[in-house]
Amino acid sequence: MPGSPAGEGVEEGAAEAVTCTRLAYAFGDTKAVDGLDLAVREGEVFGLLGPNGAGKTTAIRCITTLLPVPAGMVHVFGHDAAKERMAVRRLLGYVPQQLSADSGLTGRENVALFARVFDVSRRERAARVTQALTAVGLADAADRLAGTYSGGMVRRLELAQALVSAPRLLILDEPTIGLDPIARTGVWEHINTVRAATGMTVLVTTHYMDEADQYCQRVGLMHHGRIRALGTPAELRRGLAERQGTDALPTLEDVFRDVAGSGLDDTSGGGFRDVRSTRRTAHRVG
Ligand SMILES: Nc1ncnc2c1ncn2[C@@H]1O[C@H](COP(=O)(O)OP(=O)(O)OP(=O)(O)O)[C@@H](O)[C@H]1O
């Protein structure tokens, strides 16, 4: 496996926020996740990368307990996702790919709904909602209907929804898909500000290699249901340069292509699911 598992900024041997051990999940004959071994360290930003259909979303759904764990094991801060589902759910915030904000409610009402669902005490609720909206830069727009928000604002609203329960682990499934570069940067800046203030662990999937390079301390490249390369972006890039015997440092995208190989040609970019996913985000409000 190219790259070493040593992280930058987060100590090797730090407590693990997520561990998947030989996790497997199939839809009929399709092995979406196929013996996934993964360890996300407490406090890090871990990027799960991979071509369309690699199994990222399915793995994330098992970790969030939205899907069962039919084979293998998943632990979140030591809690078994198969046996202690509520304990796991209390520890995490989840921003799914699908639209989770209601365009007919204000930003504040959307976040308040999540505060109720996640059992934030009535006494603390109003303050926590305001705090979450402020953390993502939506304090001034809080009382506008979400239907009037831009795509970037909707994504930040969904971030506030996930943050209102003060999760120890934030899981984001393609948080910036369909957003323009400025909105993408805005989403990441807010994630990093909250993370710096709280020590929260972040597990994120993205197709944007530049984002993974810039914002993730470690990345795992997933292909055909399991991790094929793991390390810091710099380690993976150096590893490929050494294998190729070149002085010029390859990009993370080069590493991605090296790992996914020809599979990229028929599974990435133009598939129906990718187009649907991008459009879903582009038309998030309305
Ligand atoms: N509900 C479903 N029913 C049947 N097959 C599914 C279902 N969800 C996913 N799959 C299949 O499982 C495999 C893994 O899909 P998954 O969505 O986990 O991949 P992904 O890496 O998240 O892809 P993307 O980057 O496109 O979101 C794919 O072959 C996909 O077609």
The ligand as a Tripos MOL2 file, in Angstrom:
@<TRIPOS>MOLECULE
LIG
   31    33     1     0     0
SMALL
NO_CHARGES

@<TRIPOS>ATOM
      1 N1        -29.2590    1.6180   -2.7180 N.pl3     1 LIG1
      2 C1        -28.4600    0.9430   -3.5550 C.ar      1 LIG1
      3 N2        -28.9180   -0.1380   -4.2280 N.ar      1 LIG1
      4 C2        -28.1170   -0.8430   -5.0520 C.ar      1 LIG1
      5 N3        -26.8180   -0.5580   -5.2630 N.ar      1 LIG1
      6 C3        -26.3080    0.4930   -4.6190 C.ar      1 LIG1
      7 C4        -27.0950    1.3000   -3.7350 C.ar      1 LIG1
      8 N4        -26.3010    2.2810   -3.2230 N.ar      1 LIG1
      9 C5        -25.0840    2.0970   -3.7700 C.ar      1 LIG1
     10 N5        -25.0760    1.0410   -4.6020 N.ar      1 LIG1
     11 C6        -23.9260    0.5190   -5.3670 C.3       1 LIG1
     12 O1        -22.8800    0.2570   -4.4390 O.3       1 LIG1
     13 C7        -21.6180    0.6680   -4.9630 C.3       1 LIG1
     14 C8        -20.9850    1.6980   -4.0260 C.3       1 LIG1
     15 O2        -21.7910    2.8690   -4.0320 O.3       1 LIG1
     16 P1        -21.4830    4.1160   -3.0870 P.3       1 LIG1
     17 O3        -22.5850    5.1000   -3.2710 O.co2     1 LIG1
     18 O4        -21.2040    3.6380   -1.7130 O.co2     1 LIG1
     19 O5        -20.1360    4.6500   -3.7260 O.3       1 LIG1
     20 P2        -19.4550    6.0740   -3.5820 P.3       1 LIG1
     21 O6        -17.9940    5.8200   -3.5120 O.co2     1 LIG1
     22 O7        -20.0610    6.8230   -2.4580 O.co2     1 LIG1
     23 O8        -19.8220    6.7480   -4.9810 O.3       1 LIG1
     24 P3        -20.1020    8.3160   -5.3200 P.3       1 LIG1
     25 O9        -18.7590    8.9670   -5.2900 O.co2     1 LIG1
     26 O10       -20.6670    8.2560   -6.6810 O.co2     1 LIG1
     27 O11       -21.0520    8.8560   -4.2980 O.co2     1 LIG1
     28 C9        -21.9070    1.1830   -6.3710 C.3       1 LIG1
     29 O12       -21.6730    0.1320   -7.2710 O.3       1 LIG1
     30 C10       -23.3660    1.5530   -6.3300 C.3       1 LIG1
     31 O13       -23.9590    1.4630   -7.6040 O.3       1 LIG1
@<TRIPOS>BOND
     1     1     2 1
     2     2     3 ar
     3     2     7 ar
     4     3     4 ar
     5     4     5 ar
     6     5     6 ar
     7     6     7 ar
     8     6    10 ar
     9     7     8 ar
    10     8     9 ar
    11     9    10 ar
    12    10    11 1
    13    11    12 1
    14    11    30 1
    15    12    13 1
    16    13    14 1
    17    13    28 1
    18    14    15 1
    19    15    16 1
    20    16    17 2
    21    16    18 1
    22    16    19 1
    23    19    20 1
    24    20    21 2
    25    20    22 1
    26    20    23 1
    27    23    24 1
    28    24    25 2
    29    24    26 1
    30    24    27 1
    31    28    29 1
    32    28    30 1
    33    30    31 1
@<TRIPOS>SUBSTRUCTURE
     1 LIG1         1 GROUP 0 **** ****
